[in-house]
Structure formats: structure tokens, C-alpha cells
Amino acid sequence: MKIGIVISTNEPEEVWNAFRFGTTALNANHEVSVFLLNRGVEIEEIRSEKYKVDEQVASFLGNKGKILACGTCLKSRQKEGSGVCPISTMRDLLKLVEESDRILTFG
């Protein structure tokens, strides 16, 4: 199954759980793509003692998960794309939705 996850928050627990779910789905042989939108593009700056977002993101990417990030949302925060947050567009989000069997949203 192809699963699309849209994350539009920078709240540590929600983002942590989104990537935990994504990694669980990857380990169950599903294809998973994440699209970061709104505050979701700030995931690299999330710091929490309890919710290790960076560890979950690394695990997700290490299991061949894909991450895309809204370029407009990055630019509005004076950010550039990165290995974790590659610049993408609404067309990319549309493609993710069209190709996914299920879409989950966090945030």
C-alpha cells in the first residue's frame, strides 16, 4: 500500500508519532511519503528531551521513507531546502495524494 502523510505542525509529540507511524509502515513493507506543510517544514529545529524527532526522522529516512517540503512554506520562514526538507511544490503534494492509497494528516 502507498501511504501519504501530511505534517503541518512543529509540535514535538505529533511529529514524533507521525514518523514513528511512517517507520512502522515502512517496516511492514508499505511505501510511505511525507509532505511537510506550514510549520511542519520546521522539523529540523524541533528540540524535545522526551520526543526525539531527529531520531525518528533518521529512522524513517534510513528505512527508505521519502520526505518533501513545501517550498513556499520554507521561503516564508527564510529557509532553504535540505536533505531532510527538500524543496517541493503543491504539484508534488497533489501527486502524492493522487498516488497514495491512504492519506494521514498530523497537525
Biopython code that builds the backbone (N, CA, C, O; Angstrom):
import numpy as np
from Bio.PDB.StructureBuilder import StructureBuilder

atoms = [
    (1, "MET", "N", (0.846, -1.179, 0.000)),
    (1, "MET", "CA", (0.000, 0.000, 0.000)),
    (1, "MET", "C", (0.891, 1.242, 0.000)),
    (1, "MET", "O", (1.952, 1.260, 0.624)),
    (2, "LYS", "N", (0.449, 2.263, -0.700)),
    (2, "LYS", "CA", (1.149, 3.547, -0.693)),
    (2, "LYS", "C", (0.449, 4.459, 0.303)),
    (2, "LYS", "O", (-0.754, 4.702, 0.212)),
    (3, "ILE", "N", (1.230, 4.957, 1.256)),
    (3, "ILE", "CA", (0.688, 5.815, 2.315)),
    (3, "ILE", "C", (1.331, 7.190, 2.212)),
    (3, "ILE", "O", (2.553, 7.311, 2.135)),
    (4, "GLY", "N", (0.504, 8.216, 2.213)),
    (4, "GLY", "CA", (0.977, 9.596, 2.239)),
    (4, "GLY", "C", (0.672, 10.202, 3.595)),
    (4, "GLY", "O", (-0.426, 10.042, 4.128)),
    (5, "ILE", "N", (1.649, 10.896, 4.146)),
    (5, "ILE", "CA", (1.479, 11.562, 5.444)),
    (5, "ILE", "C", (1.754, 13.045, 5.240)),
    (5, "ILE", "O", (2.793, 13.427, 4.702)),
    (6, "VAL", "N", (0.816, 13.874, 5.673)),
    (6, "VAL", "CA", (0.997, 15.325, 5.613)),
    (6, "VAL", "C", (1.163, 15.822, 7.045)),
    (6, "VAL", "O", (0.300, 15.608, 7.897)),
    (7, "ILE", "N", (2.284, 16.487, 7.292)),
    (7, "ILE", "CA", (2.572, 17.029, 8.621)),
    (7, "ILE", "C", (2.575, 18.545, 8.510)),
    (7, "ILE", "O", (3.347, 19.117, 7.740)),
    (8, "SER", "N", (1.704, 19.197, 9.284)),
    (8, "SER", "CA", (1.614, 20.661, 9.217)),
    (8, "SER", "C", (1.793, 21.294, 10.590)),
    (8, "SER", "O", (1.242, 22.359, 10.869)),
    (9, "THR", "N", (2.562, 20.634, 11.438)),
    (9, "THR", "CA", (2.809, 21.145, 12.783)),
    (9, "THR", "C", (4.277, 20.973, 13.135)),
    (9, "THR", "O", (4.981, 20.161, 12.534)),
    (10, "ASN", "N", (4.729, 21.740, 14.111)),
    (10, "ASN", "CA", (6.068, 21.547, 14.662)),
    (10, "ASN", "C", (5.975, 21.103, 16.126)),
    (10, "ASN", "O", (6.951, 21.197, 16.869)),
    (11, "GLU", "N", (4.811, 20.625, 16.531)),
    (11, "GLU", "CA", (4.597, 20.152, 17.894)),
    (11, "GLU", "C", (5.330, 18.811, 18.036)),
    (11, "GLU", "O", (5.020, 17.862, 17.316)),
    (12, "PRO", "N", (6.302, 18.725, 18.962)),
    (12, "PRO", "CA", (7.178, 17.563, 19.041)),
    (12, "PRO", "C", (6.476, 16.206, 19.115)),
    (12, "PRO", "O", (6.843, 15.294, 18.374)),
    (13, "GLU", "N", (5.497, 16.052, 19.971)),
    (13, "GLU", "CA", (4.860, 14.745, 20.127)),
    (13, "GLU", "C", (4.124, 14.319, 18.854)),
    (13, "GLU", "O", (4.188, 13.154, 18.462)),
    (14, "GLU", "N", (3.437, 15.244, 18.220)),
    (14, "GLU", "CA", (2.699, 14.905, 16.993)),
    (14, "GLU", "C", (3.646, 14.505, 15.863)),
    (14, "GLU", "O", (3.395, 13.527, 15.158)),
    (15, "VAL", "N", (4.729, 15.256, 15.689)),
    (15, "VAL", "CA", (5.686, 14.956, 14.630)),
    (15, "VAL", "C", (6.388, 13.635, 14.930)),
    (15, "VAL", "O", (6.586, 12.820, 14.028)),
    (16, "TRP", "N", (6.760, 13.420, 16.172)),
    (16, "TRP", "CA", (7.404, 12.178, 16.607)),
    (16, "TRP", "C", (6.519, 10.976, 16.283)),
    (16, "TRP", "O", (6.991, 9.976, 15.742)),
    (17, "ASN", "N", (5.236, 11.084, 16.617)),
    (17, "ASN", "CA", (4.307, 9.991, 16.341)),
    (17, "ASN", "C", (4.075, 9.791, 14.844)),
    (17, "ASN", "O", (3.924, 8.655, 14.396)),
    (18, "ALA", "N", (4.043, 10.856, 14.076)),
    (18, "ALA", "CA", (3.868, 10.734, 12.630)),
    (18, "ALA", "C", (5.011, 9.922, 12.024)),
    (18, "ALA", "O", (4.780, 9.032, 11.206)),
    (19, "PHE", "N", (6.240, 10.229, 12.427)),
    (19, "PHE", "CA", (7.380, 9.497, 11.888)),
    (19, "PHE", "C", (7.496, 8.095, 12.474)),
    (19, "PHE", "O", (7.989, 7.190, 11.801)),
    (20, "ARG", "N", (7.058, 7.900, 13.696)),
    (20, "ARG", "CA", (7.010, 6.536, 14.250)),
    (20, "ARG", "C", (6.062, 5.680, 13.425)),
    (20, "ARG", "O", (6.381, 4.545, 13.071)),
    (21, "PHE", "N", (4.892, 6.236, 13.121)),
    (21, "PHE", "CA", (3.932, 5.518, 12.289)),
    (21, "PHE", "C", (4.526, 5.234, 10.908)),
    (21, "PHE", "O", (4.424, 4.119, 10.397)),
    (22, "GLY", "N", (5.142, 6.246, 10.316)),
    (22, "GLY", "CA", (5.732, 6.074, 8.992)),
    (22, "GLY", "C", (6.768, 4.963, 8.965)),
    (22, "GLY", "O", (6.783, 4.152, 8.040)),
    (23, "THR", "N", (7.626, 4.920, 9.963)),
    (23, "THR", "CA", (8.645, 3.869, 10.033)),
    (23, "THR", "C", (8.007, 2.505, 10.249)),
    (23, "THR", "O", (8.452, 1.516, 9.666)),
    (24, "THR", "N", (6.973, 2.439, 11.077)),
    (24, "THR", "CA", (6.251, 1.177, 11.290)),
    (24, "THR", "C", (5.662, 0.679, 9.977)),
    (24, "THR", "O", (5.735, -0.512, 9.672)),
    (25, "ALA", "N", (5.079, 1.587, 9.201)),
    (25, "ALA", "CA", (4.501, 1.212, 7.908)),
    (25, "ALA", "C", (5.580, 0.756, 6.931)),
    (25, "ALA", "O", (5.379, -0.211, 6.196)),
    (26, "LEU", "N", (6.721, 1.440, 6.916)),
    (26, "LEU", "CA", (7.819, 1.022, 6.055)),
    (26, "LEU", "C", (8.293, -0.381, 6.426)),
    (26, "LEU", "O", (8.552, -1.211, 5.555)),
    (27, "ASN", "N", (8.403, -0.632, 7.725)),
    (27, "ASN", "CA", (8.840, -1.949, 8.186)),
    (27, "ASN", "C", (7.830, -3.040, 7.854)),
    (27, "ASN", "O", (8.179, -4.221, 7.839)),
    (28, "ALA", "N", (6.584, -2.661, 7.588)),
    (28, "ALA", "CA", (5.541, -3.613, 7.178)),
    (28, "ALA", "C", (5.435, -3.670, 5.649)),
    (28, "ALA", "O", (4.438, -4.138, 5.099)),
    (29, "ASN", "N", (6.478, -3.186, 4.981)),
    (29, "ASN", "CA", (6.598, -3.236, 3.520)),
    (29, "ASN", "C", (5.625, -2.343, 2.755)),
    (29, "ASN", "O", (5.260, -2.645, 1.619)),
    (30, "HIS", "N", (5.206, -1.247, 3.379)),
    (30, "HIS", "CA", (4.410, -0.249, 2.672)),
    (30, "HIS", "C", (5.353, 0.828, 2.140)),
    (30, "HIS", "O", (6.465, 0.989, 2.644)),
    (31, "GLU", "N", (4.915, 1.553, 1.139)),
    (31, "GLU", "CA", (5.658, 2.690, 0.621)),
    (31, "GLU", "C", (5.091, 3.934, 1.291)),
    (31, "GLU", "O", (3.880, 4.154, 1.275)),
    (32, "VAL", "N", (5.968, 4.754, 1.883)),
    (32, "VAL", "CA", (5.495, 5.907, 2.648)),
    (32, "VAL", "C", (6.226, 7.174, 2.211)),
    (32, "VAL", "O", (7.452, 7.199, 2.101)),
    (33, "SER", "N", (5.440, 8.228, 1.963)),
    (33, "SER", "CA", (5.974, 9.548, 1.647)),
    (33, "SER", "C", (5.363, 10.554, 2.604)),
    (33, "SER", "O", (4.180, 10.480, 2.938)),
    (34, "VAL", "N", (6.187, 11.494, 3.039)),
    (34, "VAL", "CA", (5.748, 12.560, 3.945)),
    (34, "VAL", "C", (5.866, 13.886, 3.218)),
    (34, "VAL", "O", (6.866, 14.158, 2.554)),
    (35, "PHE", "N", (4.830, 14.713, 3.351)),
    (35, "PHE", "CA", (4.878, 16.076, 2.828)),
    (35, "PHE", "C", (4.788, 17.024, 4.014)),
    (35, "PHE", "O", (3.835, 16.962, 4.792)),
    (36, "LEU", "N", (5.781, 17.907, 4.156)),
    (36, "LEU", "CA", (5.811, 18.892, 5.238)),
    (36, "LEU", "C", (5.198, 20.195, 4.740)),
    (36, "LEU", "O", (5.568, 20.715, 3.688)),
    (37, "LEU", "N", (4.257, 20.705, 5.519)),
    (37, "LEU", "CA", (3.494, 21.882, 5.135)),
    (37, "LEU", "C", (3.378, 22.795, 6.348)),
    (37, "LEU", "O", (3.432, 22.320, 7.482)),
    (38, "ASN", "N", (3.221, 24.086, 6.128)),
    (38, "ASN", "CA", (3.070, 25.046, 7.230)),
    (38, "ASN", "C", (4.238, 24.897, 8.205)),
    (38, "ASN", "O", (5.391, 24.860, 7.776)),
    (39, "ARG", "N", (3.964, 24.812, 9.492)),
    (39, "ARG", "CA", (5.032, 24.687, 10.496)),
    (39, "ARG", "C", (5.764, 23.351, 10.434)),
    (39, "ARG", "O", (6.806, 23.170, 11.064)),
    (40, "GLY", "N", (5.204, 22.420, 9.667)),
    (40, "GLY", "CA", (5.864, 21.126, 9.512)),
    (40, "GLY", "C", (7.256, 21.237, 8.897)),
    (40, "GLY", "O", (8.110, 20.384, 9.141)),
    (41, "VAL", "N", (7.491, 22.281, 8.101)),
    (41, "VAL", "CA", (8.812, 22.451, 7.481)),
    (41, "VAL", "C", (9.889, 22.805, 8.510)),
    (41, "VAL", "O", (11.072, 22.864, 8.173)),
    (42, "GLU", "N", (9.486, 23.040, 9.757)),
    (42, "GLU", "CA", (10.433, 23.388, 10.815)),
    (42, "GLU", "C", (10.946, 22.161, 11.582)),
    (42, "GLU", "O", (11.517, 22.320, 12.661)),
    (43, "ILE", "N", (10.759, 20.952, 11.058)),
    (43, "ILE", "CA", (11.079, 19.753, 11.831)),
    (43, "ILE", "C", (12.542, 19.660, 12.246)),
    (43, "ILE", "O", (12.842, 19.072, 13.285)),
    (44, "GLU", "N", (13.446, 20.215, 11.475)),
    (44, "GLU", "CA", (14.865, 20.128, 11.833)),
    (44, "GLU", "C", (15.207, 20.943, 13.079)),
    (44, "GLU", "O", (16.262, 20.740, 13.679)),
    (45, "GLU", "N", (14.335, 21.850, 13.467)),
    (45, "GLU", "CA", (14.590, 22.688, 14.638)),
    (45, "GLU", "C", (13.861, 22.221, 15.889)),
    (45, "GLU", "O", (14.002, 22.828, 16.951)),
    (46, "ILE", "N", (13.090, 21.159, 15.778)),
    (46, "ILE", "CA", (12.339, 20.677, 16.937)),
    (46, "ILE", "C", (13.308, 20.056, 17.934)),
    (46, "ILE", "O", (14.083, 19.163, 17.589)),
    (47, "ARG", "N", (13.259, 20.529, 19.157)),
    (47, "ARG", "CA", (14.092, 20.004, 20.237)),
    (47, "ARG", "C", (13.187, 19.620, 21.406)),
    (47, "ARG", "O", (12.422, 20.440, 21.915)),
    (48, "SER", "N", (13.289, 18.388, 21.809)),
    (48, "SER", "CA", (12.492, 17.903, 22.937)),
    (48, "SER", "C", (13.264, 16.775, 23.608)),
    (48, "SER", "O", (13.749, 15.863, 22.938)),
    (49, "GLU", "N", (13.376, 16.838, 24.910)),
    (49, "GLU", "CA", (14.039, 15.759, 25.653)),
    (49, "GLU", "C", (13.235, 14.474, 25.565)),
    (49, "GLU", "O", (13.801, 13.384, 25.475)),
    (50, "LYS", "N", (11.924, 14.602, 25.590)),
    (50, "LYS", "CA", (11.048, 13.435, 25.634)),
    (50, "LYS", "C", (10.787, 12.840, 24.254)),
    (50, "LYS", "O", (10.750, 11.619, 24.103)),
    (51, "TYR", "N", (10.605, 13.694, 23.248)),
    (51, "TYR", "CA", (10.248, 13.240, 21.909)),
    (51, "TYR", "C", (11.401, 13.533, 20.955)),
    (51, "TYR", "O", (11.565, 14.663, 20.496)),
    (52, "LYS", "N", (12.177, 12.530, 20.669)),
    (52, "LYS", "CA", (13.380, 12.659, 19.838)),
    (52, "LYS", "C", (13.006, 12.620, 18.356)),
    (52, "LYS", "O", (13.156, 11.598, 17.686)),
    (53, "VAL", "N", (12.521, 13.746, 17.871)),
    (53, "VAL", "CA", (12.065, 13.846, 16.488)),
    (53, "VAL", "C", (13.196, 13.537, 15.522)),
    (53, "VAL", "O", (12.995, 12.831, 14.534)),
    (54, "ASP", "N", (14.387, 14.061, 15.800)),
    (54, "ASP", "CA", (15.504, 13.832, 14.883)),
    (54, "ASP", "C", (15.824, 12.351, 14.735)),
    (54, "ASP", "O", (16.184, 11.906, 13.645)),
    (55, "GLU", "N", (15.701, 11.585, 15.806)),
    (55, "GLU", "CA", (15.944, 10.147, 15.742)),
    (55, "GLU", "C", (14.871, 9.443, 14.900)),
    (55, "GLU", "O", (15.178, 8.532, 14.131)),
    (56, "GLN", "N", (13.628, 9.869, 15.051)),
    (56, "GLN", "CA", (12.547, 9.258, 14.272)),
    (56, "GLN", "C", (12.677, 9.595, 12.786)),
    (56, "GLN", "O", (12.434, 8.746, 11.929)),
    (57, "VAL", "N", (13.058, 10.828, 12.489)),
    (57, "VAL", "CA", (13.253, 11.232, 11.096)),
    (57, "VAL", "C", (14.392, 10.417, 10.484)),
    (57, "VAL", "O", (14.276, 9.940, 9.356)),
    (58, "ALA", "N", (15.487, 10.257, 11.221)),
    (58, "ALA", "CA", (16.620, 9.475, 10.722)),
    (58, "ALA", "C", (16.213, 8.022, 10.474)),
    (58, "ALA", "O", (16.609, 7.429, 9.471)),
    (59, "SER", "N", (15.433, 7.459, 11.373)),
    (59, "SER", "CA", (14.959, 6.083, 11.207)),
    (59, "SER", "C", (14.063, 5.974, 9.977)),
    (59, "SER", "O", (14.181, 5.029, 9.198)),
    (60, "PHE", "N", (13.170, 6.941, 9.806)),
    (60, "PHE", "CA", (12.270, 6.961, 8.651)),
    (60, "PHE", "C", (13.063, 7.011, 7.350)),
    (60, "PHE", "O", (12.808, 6.228, 6.434)),
    (61, "LEU", "N", (14.017, 7.923, 7.267)),
    (61, "LEU", "CA", (14.828, 8.051, 6.060)),
    (61, "LEU", "C", (15.704, 6.819, 5.853)),
    (61, "LEU", "O", (15.904, 6.380, 4.720)),
    (62, "GLY", "N", (16.224, 6.262, 6.939)),
    (62, "GLY", "CA", (17.056, 5.065, 6.856)),
    (62, "GLY", "C", (16.309, 3.846, 6.359)),
    (62, "GLY", "O", (16.912, 2.903, 5.847)),
    (63, "ASN", "N", (14.989, 3.867, 6.511)),
    (63, "ASN", "CA", (14.147, 2.773, 6.025)),
    (63, "ASN", "C", (13.531, 3.094, 4.664)),
    (63, "ASN", "O", (12.538, 2.490, 4.259)),
    (64, "LYS", "N", (14.135, 4.049, 3.969)),
    (64, "LYS", "CA", (13.746, 4.440, 2.605)),
    (64, "LYS", "C", (12.425, 5.195, 2.518)),
    (64, "LYS", "O", (11.740, 5.136, 1.496)),
    (65, "GLY", "N", (12.066, 5.907, 3.591)),
    (65, "GLY", "CA", (10.925, 6.804, 3.528)),
    (65, "GLY", "C", (11.309, 8.052, 2.745)),
    (65, "GLY", "O", (12.485, 8.404, 2.664)),
    (66, "LYS", "N", (10.324, 8.712, 2.174)),
    (66, "LYS", "CA", (10.568, 9.913, 1.371)),
    (66, "LYS", "C", (9.941, 11.116, 2.056)),
    (66, "LYS", "O", (8.824, 11.041, 2.568)),
    (67, "ILE", "N", (10.672, 12.230, 2.060)),
    (67, "ILE", "CA", (10.171, 13.473, 2.639)),
    (67, "ILE", "C", (10.231, 14.566, 1.589)),
    (67, "ILE", "O", (11.231, 14.713, 0.887)),
    (68, "LEU", "N", (9.148, 15.335, 1.485)),
    (68, "LEU", "CA", (9.068, 16.518, 0.633)),
    (68, "LEU", "C", (8.638, 17.681, 1.517)),
    (68, "LEU", "O", (7.935, 17.483, 2.508)),
    (69, "ALA", "N", (9.056, 18.889, 1.164)),
    (69, "ALA", "CA", (8.691, 20.060, 1.965)),
    (69, "ALA", "C", (8.213, 21.188, 1.064)),
    (69, "ALA", "O", (8.801, 21.456, 0.016)),
    (70, "CYS", "N", (7.153, 21.836, 1.483)),
    (70, "CYS", "CA", (6.574, 22.954, 0.734)),
    (70, "CYS", "C", (7.596, 24.086, 0.588)),
    (70, "CYS", "O", (8.038, 24.670, 1.578)),
    (71, "GLY", "N", (7.959, 24.383, -0.653)),
    (71, "GLY", "CA", (8.925, 25.439, -0.908)),
    (71, "GLY", "C", (8.445, 26.810, -0.471)),
    (71, "GLY", "O", (9.227, 27.603, 0.054)),
    (72, "THR", "N", (7.177, 27.098, -0.680)),
    (72, "THR", "CA", (6.623, 28.389, -0.264)),
    (72, "THR", "C", (6.675, 28.532, 1.255)),
    (72, "THR", "O", (6.985, 29.603, 1.775)),
    (73, "CYS", "N", (6.370, 27.446, 1.960)),
    (73, "CYS", "CA", (6.411, 27.470, 3.427)),
    (73, "CYS", "C", (7.847, 27.664, 3.922)),
    (73, "CYS", "O", (8.079, 28.383, 4.894)),
    (74, "LEU", "N", (8.802, 27.027, 3.258)),
    (74, "LEU", "CA", (10.217, 27.222, 3.618)),
    (74, "LEU", "C", (10.625, 28.669, 3.374)),
    (74, "LEU", "O", (11.217, 29.305, 4.247)),
    (75, "LYS", "N", (10.311, 29.191, 2.192)),
    (75, "LYS", "CA", (10.700, 30.560, 1.845)),
    (75, "LYS", "C", (10.082, 31.580, 2.783)),
    (75, "LYS", "O", (10.730, 32.570, 3.125)),
    (76, "SER", "N", (8.838, 31.361, 3.210)),
    (76, "SER", "CA", (8.189, 32.321, 4.103)),
    (76, "SER", "C", (8.862, 32.360, 5.474)),
    (76, "SER", "O", (8.648, 33.290, 6.253)),
    (77, "ARG", "N", (9.672, 31.349, 5.760)),
    (77, "ARG", "CA", (10.430, 31.281, 7.015)),
    (77, "ARG", "C", (11.910, 31.574, 6.767)),
    (77, "ARG", "O", (12.749, 31.302, 7.626)),
    (78, "GLN", "N", (12.231, 32.123, 5.602)),
    (78, "GLN", "CA", (13.597, 32.416, 5.185)),
    (78, "GLN", "C", (14.493, 31.177, 5.301)),
    (78, "GLN", "O", (15.625, 31.263, 5.777)),
    (79, "LYS", "N", (13.968, 30.015, 4.857)),
    (79, "LYS", "CA", (14.707, 28.759, 4.880)),
    (79, "LYS", "C", (14.915, 28.266, 3.464)),
    (79, "LYS", "O", (14.180, 28.613, 2.540)),
    (80, "GLU", "N", (15.936, 27.449, 3.325)),
    (80, "GLU", "CA", (16.194, 26.786, 2.055)),
    (80, "GLU", "C", (15.947, 25.302, 2.256)),
    (80, "GLU", "O", (15.829, 24.834, 3.388)),
    (81, "GLY", "N", (15.870, 24.582, 1.184)),
    (81, "GLY", "CA", (15.710, 23.141, 1.278)),
    (81, "GLY", "C", (16.954, 22.498, 1.869)),
    (81, "GLY", "O", (18.024, 23.105, 1.916)),
    (82, "SER", "N", (16.796, 21.255, 2.321)),
    (82, "SER", "CA", (17.912, 20.500, 2.882)),
    (82, "SER", "C", (17.700, 19.030, 2.555)),
    (82, "SER", "O", (16.729, 18.666, 1.892)),
    (83, "GLY", "N", (18.605, 18.197, 3.020)),
    (83, "GLY", "CA", (18.451, 16.759, 2.823)),
    (83, "GLY", "C", (17.201, 16.222, 3.477)),
    (83, "GLY", "O", (16.582, 15.287, 2.970)),
    (84, "VAL", "N", (16.824, 16.805, 4.599)),
    (84, "VAL", "CA", (15.608, 16.394, 5.305)),
    (84, "VAL", "C", (14.392, 17.097, 4.721)),
    (84, "VAL", "O", (13.325, 16.493, 4.608)),
    (85, "CYS", "N", (14.534, 18.349, 4.351)),
    (85, "CYS", "CA", (13.424, 19.152, 3.833)),
    (85, "CYS", "C", (13.703, 19.618, 2.403)),
    (85, "CYS", "O", (13.963, 20.800, 2.178)),
    (86, "PRO", "N", (13.652, 18.696, 1.433)),
    (86, "PRO", "CA", (13.884, 19.121, 0.051)),
    (86, "PRO", "C", (12.712, 19.972, -0.468)),
    (86, "PRO", "O", (11.548, 19.673, -0.202)),
    (87, "ILE", "N", (13.038, 21.011, -1.192)),
    (87, "ILE", "CA", (12.003, 21.922, -1.698)),
    (87, "ILE", "C", (11.088, 21.204, -2.679)),
    (87, "ILE", "O", (11.547, 20.560, -3.622)),
    (88, "SER", "N", (9.800, 21.326, -2.444)),
    (88, "SER", "CA", (8.779, 20.721, -3.283)),
    (88, "SER", "C", (7.672, 21.740, -3.519)),
    (88, "SER", "O", (7.721, 22.864, -3.019)),
    (89, "THR", "N", (6.679, 21.326, -4.287)),
    (89, "THR", "CA", (5.608, 22.240, -4.674)),
    (89, "THR", "C", (4.243, 21.625, -4.386)),
    (89, "THR", "O", (4.135, 20.465, -3.988)),
    (90, "MET", "N", (3.210, 22.425, -4.595)),
    (90, "MET", "CA", (1.847, 21.915, -4.455)),
    (90, "MET", "C", (1.575, 20.831, -5.499)),
    (90, "MET", "O", (0.783, 19.921, -5.254)),
    (91, "ARG", "N", (2.212, 20.920, -6.637)),
    (91, "ARG", "CA", (2.066, 19.850, -7.634)),
    (91, "ARG", "C", (2.595, 18.524, -7.080)),
    (91, "ARG", "O", (2.030, 17.461, -7.341)),
    (92, "ASP", "N", (3.684, 18.603, -6.313)),
    (92, "ASP", "CA", (4.234, 17.394, -5.687)),
    (92, "ASP", "C", (3.267, 16.835, -4.647)),
    (92, "ASP", "O", (3.093, 15.621, -4.537)),
    (93, "LEU", "N", (2.642, 17.727, -3.889)),
    (93, "LEU", "CA", (1.645, 17.280, -2.915)),
    (93, "LEU", "C", (0.454, 16.649, -3.639)),
    (93, "LEU", "O", (-0.045, 15.606, -3.216)),
    (94, "LEU", "N", (0.006, 17.263, -4.705)),
    (94, "LEU", "CA", (-1.096, 16.700, -5.480)),
    (94, "LEU", "C", (-0.735, 15.307, -5.993)),
    (94, "LEU", "O", (-1.549, 14.387, -5.917)),
    (95, "LYS", "N", (0.459, 15.151, -6.505)),
    (95, "LYS", "CA", (0.906, 13.846, -6.999)),
    (95, "LYS", "C", (0.928, 12.820, -5.868)),
    (95, "LYS", "O", (0.508, 11.678, -6.056)),
    (96, "LEU", "N", (1.414, 13.223, -4.702)),
    (96, "LEU", "CA", (1.434, 12.328, -3.547)),
    (96, "LEU", "C", (0.019, 11.866, -3.205)),
    (96, "LEU", "O", (-0.204, 10.683, -2.949)),
    (97, "VAL", "N", (-0.934, 12.796, -3.200)),
    (97, "VAL", "CA", (-2.333, 12.463, -2.894)),
    (97, "VAL", "C", (-2.911, 11.536, -3.958)),
    (97, "VAL", "O", (-3.574, 10.550, -3.638)),
    (98, "GLU", "N", (-2.659, 11.853, -5.211)),
    (98, "GLU", "CA", (-3.200, 11.044, -6.308)),
    (98, "GLU", "C", (-2.647, 9.617, -6.299)),
    (98, "GLU", "O", (-3.363, 8.670, -6.621)),
    (99, "GLU", "N", (-1.383, 9.468, -5.934)),
    (99, "GLU", "CA", (-0.739, 8.154, -5.988)),
    (99, "GLU", "C", (-0.893, 7.332, -4.717)),
    (99, "GLU", "O", (-0.619, 6.132, -4.725)),
    (100, "SER", "N", (-1.323, 7.950, -3.631)),
    (100, "SER", "CA", (-1.427, 7.248, -2.355)),
    (100, "SER", "C", (-2.761, 6.504, -2.235)),
    (100, "SER", "O", (-3.798, 6.963, -2.715)),
    (101, "ASP", "N", (-2.699, 5.359, -1.590)),
    (101, "ASP", "CA", (-3.929, 4.631, -1.278)),
    (101, "ASP", "C", (-4.607, 5.232, -0.060)),
    (101, "ASP", "O", (-5.833, 5.202, 0.050)),
    (102, "ARG", "N", (-3.821, 5.774, 0.852)),
    (102, "ARG", "CA", (-4.333, 6.405, 2.074)),
    (102, "ARG", "C", (-3.506, 7.648, 2.371)),
    (102, "ARG", "O", (-2.300, 7.685, 2.128)),
    (103, "ILE", "N", (-4.180, 8.667, 2.904)),
    (103, "ILE", "CA", (-3.516, 9.895, 3.339)),
    (103, "ILE", "C", (-3.832, 10.109, 4.806)),
    (103, "ILE", "O", (-4.991, 10.029, 5.214)),
    (104, "LEU", "N", (-2.808, 10.381, 5.600)),
    (104, "LEU", "CA", (-2.992, 10.728, 7.002)),
    (104, "LEU", "C", (-2.472, 12.146, 7.188)),
    (104, "LEU", "O", (-1.501, 12.545, 6.544)),
    (105, "THR", "N", (-3.115, 12.906, 8.064)),
    (105, "THR", "CA", (-2.640, 14.248, 8.362)),
    (105, "THR", "C", (-2.338, 14.357, 9.853)),
    (105, "THR", "O", (-3.055, 13.809, 10.690)),
    (106, "PHE", "N", (-1.272, 15.069, 10.162)),
    (106, "PHE", "CA", (-0.876, 15.347, 11.536)),
    (106, "PHE", "C", (-0.700, 16.854, 11.643)),
    (106, "PHE", "O", (0.053, 17.459, 10.881)),
    (107, "GLY", "N", (-1.408, 17.454, 12.605)),
    (107, "GLY", "CA", (-1.252, 18.874, 12.843)),
    (107, "GLY", "C", (-2.424, 19.707, 12.485)),
    (107, "GLY", "O", (-2.388, 20.926, 12.650)),
]
sb = StructureBuilder()
sb.init_structure("model")
sb.init_model(0)
sb.init_chain("A")
sb.init_seg("    ")
for serial, (resi, resn, name, xyz) in enumerate(atoms, 1):
    if name == "N":
        sb.init_residue(resn, " ", resi, " ")
    sb.init_atom(name, np.array(xyz, "f"), 0.0, 1.0, " ", f" {name:<3s}", serial, name[0])
structure = sb.get_structure()
